[in-house]
Amino acid sequence: MAVTSHDVARLAGVSQATVSRALRDDPRVSQQTRNAVAEAAQALGYVRSEIGRSLSTRSTHQIAMVADLDNALYPRLVAPLHDALMHRGYRMVVLAERGDEMAAFTRLLDGSVDGAVLTTSQLRSSLPFMLRTKQFPFVQMNRISDLAEADSVTADNSAGAAAVAGLLAAQGHKRIGVLAGPDTTSSSRDREAGFREALDKRGIDLPSRRVARGEFTYSDGSRGLRELMSGDDRPTAVFCVTDLLAVGALHEAHVMGLRVPDDVSIVGFDDLELAAWPGINLTTVRVDFLRMAELAADLILDRLIVGRAAPTRHHVLPTELILRGTHRSRLAR
């Protein structure tokens, strides 16, 4: 009778899932455990055949990342996820959704990939629901859908936005505006809600006239700031739910002859690479995208090992307020 991974697991005193991880040098398994598994496999004469495994399980060792390549955020996610999967013995392929969820659904189920990491989910996205119905392994990263219970890893968007509200309130700002993203995304929804709730706790009102909504684009950041600053009720500070909106707002402030932060403070969210550029020097909220990618890789590969019926897991990563040069106190004025 052929030696199986179950036999190796029994001899090594670990689970079959740990044997699978150890034999592909998964960094989550300690060196001591990897050595024990290797010794057990050698003692039993067990040889892990990738060709045989692929034929029997129809595994491709490929994971798709469903991404919106037009969004400036996603280059921050592609490389870390690629590296995290590569270090775990998998290849990553990028699938640009382009707003066509049915096309993405068909592509994911054509047998070319073992699972997917979804980064474009909207609150009412049908893709996660359809994949869940078909029991196709997937993880949601950065954004989530309300239509499907699934493994996910996101930033603590509400707490990050609340930290911005606390900063601006402590600096004496009373008239505060928001450049929000689409209310169809969990990230924008949670950042706006966390910000609004934190202001409310401090007795600061956020009326609808001081909220400009658009896409997560430079041009909508520019348009939104002009909208907020064109009325009689100009905010003294503006929270932008993404850095790209904030950079557009900084540009428009320059065009309008407004000094940042003397005339208006501007704060972003994400801490993209450009936020630290000397010409921008944006105060923002840092998201640990590297850790996010590592956890997403762990989740999808665990899902492949333990099966579809196991309980879902959700990781919410802490954020960090990064103080740079686009905010200023009004208390001394």
Salt bridges, closest charged atoms under 4 A:
ASP7 OD1 - ARG10 NH2 2.40
ASP26 OD2 - ARG24 NH2 3.56
ASP26 OD2 - ARG28 NH2 2.55
GLU50 OE2 - ARG48 NH1 2.07
GLU50 OE1 - HIS61 NE2 3.81
ASP70 OD2 - ARG98 NH1 2.85
ASP83 OD1 - HIS82 ND1 3.09
ASP110 OD2 - ARG107 NH1 3.32
ASP146 OD2 - ARG189 NH1 3.37
GLU149 OE2 - HIS314 NE2 2.81
ASP151 OD2 - ARG303 NE 2.85
ASP190 OD1 - ARG189 NE 2.84
GLU192 OE2 - ARG196 NH2 3.41
GLU192 OE1 - ARG213 NH1 2.94
GLU197 OE2 - LYS201 NZ 3.73
ASP220 OD1 - ARG223 NE 3.51
GLU227 OE1 - ARG223 NH1 3.04
ASP233 OD1 - ARG175 NE 3.81
ASP233 OD2 - ARG209 NE 2.79
ASP233 OD2 - ARG210 NH1 2.47
GLU252 OE2 - ARG226 NE 2.43
ASP262 OD2 - ARG259 NH1 3.80
ASP262 OD1 - ARG328 NH1 2.20
ASP263 OD1 - ARG259 NH2 3.09
ASP270 OD1 - ARG191 NH2 3.09
ASP271 OD2 - ARG286 NE 2.62
ASP271 OD1 - ARG324 NH1 3.03
GLU294 OE1 - ARG291 NH1 3.55
ASP298 OD1 - ARG28 NE 3.18
ASP298 OD1 - ARG88 NE 2.77
ASP302 OD1 - ARG21 NH2 2.68
ASP302 OD1 - ARG28 NH1 2.98
ASP302 OD2 - ARG313 NH2 2.76
GLU320 OE1 - ARG286 NH1 3.90
